[in-house]
Amino acid sequence: MEPNENLLEQTLNASLTGGEEDLLDGQIVQLVSFQLEDVEYGIEILSVHEILRIPAITRLPNTPHFIKGVLNLRGNVIPVVDVRERFGFPKAVLTDQSRVIVIESEDKLIGLLVDNVSQVLRIRENNIDPPSVLIEGVSEEYIKGVGRLKERLIIILNMQNILFADAETKDRKDKAYIKA
């Protein structure tokens, strides 16, 4: 078995052949779920390019702390973001369960380093609540919603905003501080 075998296809096949629920009441949203700490997050499956076991990552100088470096994926150089550090969680040791989720955002590939990729989930749109209804002060630009699947809650992320929005603002502030 190749170390970087495409796990998304395996997970998707397992999800679709496993116990199907009655999902005919409303539009279906498919998510790739992953874990950080004890919280389950989801990314829309259409933005996921593939899922890799941890490959060799080359560090880059003078990058934000959450950028782990870059990896070579079949000739494409892809930045890798440690989602744990981006969210302000403490660092964790990489394990056999750690993965890089390669997503496509604004026609660019980006690797997301996560603790564990759980599975592909199928959730009805009417089981997804917008964040503004649930938690006052949570910006809709970072969280698309919270999905309810039986007893589980899945935080559905808007990855491009989480990865880039305040990093650019902080970078401008840091540069202004250095110039002063």
C-alpha positions as CSV (number, residue, x, y, z in Angstrom):
1,M,0.0,0.0,0.0
2,E,1.4,3.4,-1.0
3,P,2.0,5.8,1.9
4,N,0.1,8.6,0.2
5,E,-2.7,6.4,-1.2
6,N,-5.8,8.4,-1.9
7,L,-7.8,7.9,1.3
8,L,-10.7,10.1,0.2
9,E,-11.9,7.5,-2.3
10,Q,-11.7,4.7,0.3
11,T,-13.6,6.8,2.8
12,L,-16.2,7.8,0.3
13,N,-16.8,4.2,-0.8
14,A,-17.1,3.0,2.8
15,S,-19.6,5.8,3.6
16,L,-21.8,5.1,0.6
17,T,-21.9,1.4,1.1
18,G,-22.5,1.6,4.9
19,G,-25.9,2.0,6.4
20,E,-27.8,4.5,4.3
21,E,-30.3,6.7,6.0
22,D,-33.4,8.2,4.6
23,L,-31.9,11.3,3.1
24,L,-34.6,12.1,0.7
25,D,-36.1,15.0,2.7
26,G,-34.1,18.0,1.3
27,Q,-30.8,18.7,-0.4
28,I,-27.9,16.6,0.8
29,V,-24.5,18.2,1.7
30,Q,-21.5,15.9,1.7
31,L,-18.7,16.7,4.1
32,V,-15.3,15.3,4.9
33,S,-15.1,15.4,8.6
34,F,-11.9,15.7,10.7
35,Q,-11.0,16.1,14.3
36,L,-9.1,18.6,16.3
37,E,-9.0,18.2,20.1
38,D,-12.4,16.6,20.7
39,V,-14.4,18.7,18.2
40,E,-15.5,17.4,14.8
41,Y,-15.3,19.7,11.9
42,G,-16.5,19.4,8.3
43,I,-15.4,20.7,4.9
44,E,-17.6,20.4,1.8
45,I,-16.4,17.4,-0.2
46,L,-16.4,19.4,-3.4
47,S,-13.5,21.5,-2.2
48,V,-11.4,18.4,-1.1
49,H,-8.9,17.3,-3.7
50,E,-7.4,14.4,-1.8
51,I,-6.4,13.1,1.6
52,L,-2.8,12.1,2.3
53,R,-0.8,10.4,5.1
54,I,1.8,12.9,6.4
55,P,4.3,13.5,3.6
56,A,7.7,15.2,3.8
57,I,7.0,18.9,4.6
58,T,9.7,21.5,3.8
59,R,9.8,24.4,6.3
60,L,9.9,27.9,4.9
61,P,11.5,30.9,6.7
62,N,9.5,34.0,7.7
63,T,6.1,32.5,7.4
64,P,3.2,32.7,9.9
65,H,3.4,30.2,12.7
66,F,0.5,28.1,11.4
67,I,2.2,27.6,8.0
68,K,4.1,24.3,8.4
69,G,5.9,24.6,5.1
70,V,5.3,23.2,1.6
71,L,5.0,19.7,0.1
72,N,5.5,18.3,-3.4
73,L,2.4,16.7,-4.7
74,R,3.1,15.2,-8.1
75,G,5.1,18.3,-9.2
76,N,2.9,20.8,-7.5
77,V,4.3,22.8,-4.6
78,I,1.5,23.1,-2.0
79,P,1.5,25.1,1.2
80,V,0.6,23.2,4.4
81,V,-1.4,24.9,7.1
82,D,-1.5,23.4,10.6
83,V,-5.2,23.8,11.4
84,R,-4.6,23.2,15.1
85,E,-2.3,26.2,15.3
86,R,-4.5,28.3,13.1
87,F,-7.4,27.8,15.5
88,G,-5.2,28.6,18.5
89,F,-5.1,25.0,19.9
90,P,-1.9,23.7,21.5
91,K,0.6,21.8,19.3
92,A,0.2,18.1,19.1
93,V,2.5,15.2,18.2
94,L,1.8,13.8,14.8
95,T,0.4,10.3,14.9
96,D,-0.4,7.5,12.5
97,Q,-3.9,9.1,12.3
98,S,-2.7,12.6,11.3
99,R,-3.5,13.6,7.8
100,V,-3.1,16.3,5.2
101,I,-6.4,17.2,3.5
102,V,-5.6,18.9,0.2
103,I,-8.3,21.3,-0.7
104,E,-8.8,23.6,-3.6
105,S,-9.5,27.2,-2.7
106,E,-9.7,30.0,-5.3
107,D,-8.0,27.7,-7.9
108,K,-5.1,27.0,-5.6
109,L,-4.3,23.8,-3.7
110,I,-3.7,24.0,0.0
111,G,-2.8,21.3,2.5
112,L,-4.6,21.2,5.9
113,L,-2.8,19.3,8.6
114,V,-5.4,17.7,10.9
115,D,-5.4,15.2,13.8
116,N,-7.6,12.6,12.1
117,V,-9.9,12.4,9.1
118,S,-13.1,10.7,10.3
119,Q,-15.3,10.0,7.4
120,V,-17.5,11.4,4.6
121,L,-20.8,12.6,6.1
122,R,-24.1,13.1,4.3
123,I,-26.3,15.7,6.0
124,R,-29.6,17.2,4.9
125,E,-29.4,21.0,4.5
126,N,-32.3,21.4,6.9
127,N,-30.1,19.8,9.6
128,I,-27.6,22.6,9.2
129,D,-28.1,25.7,11.3
130,P,-26.4,29.0,10.5
131,P,-23.9,30.1,13.1
132,S,-25.7,33.4,13.8
133,V,-28.8,31.7,15.1
134,L,-26.7,29.5,17.4
135,I,-24.0,31.7,18.9
136,E,-24.1,35.4,19.1
137,G,-20.8,37.0,18.0
138,V,-19.6,34.1,15.8
139,S,-18.9,35.4,12.4
140,E,-20.5,33.7,9.4
141,E,-17.3,34.4,7.4
142,Y,-15.5,31.7,9.4
143,I,-18.2,29.1,10.1
144,K,-20.8,28.1,7.5
145,G,-23.0,26.3,10.0
146,V,-23.4,23.6,12.5
147,G,-24.6,20.3,11.2
148,R,-26.7,17.9,13.3
149,L,-26.3,14.2,12.6
150,K,-28.1,12.1,15.2
151,E,-26.3,12.9,18.5
152,R,-23.3,14.6,16.8
153,L,-22.6,18.2,16.0
154,I,-20.3,19.0,13.1
155,I,-18.8,22.5,12.8
156,I,-18.9,23.3,9.0
157,L,-16.1,25.5,8.0
158,N,-15.5,28.1,5.4
159,M,-11.8,27.3,5.0
160,Q,-10.7,30.1,2.7
161,N,-11.7,32.7,5.2
162,I,-10.3,30.9,8.1
163,L,-7.0,30.5,6.3
164,F,-6.5,33.9,4.9
165,A,-8.8,36.6,6.4
166,D,-7.1,37.7,9.6
167,A,-3.6,36.4,8.6
168,E,-3.4,39.3,6.1
169,T,-4.6,41.8,8.7
170,K,-2.1,40.6,11.3
171,D,0.7,40.6,8.7
172,R,0.0,44.3,7.8
173,K,-0.1,45.1,11.5
174,D,3.3,43.3,12.1
175,K,4.9,45.2,9.2
176,A,3.5,48.5,10.4
177,Y,4.9,47.8,13.9
178,I,8.4,46.9,12.5
179,K,8.5,50.1,10.4
180,A,7.6,52.4,13.4
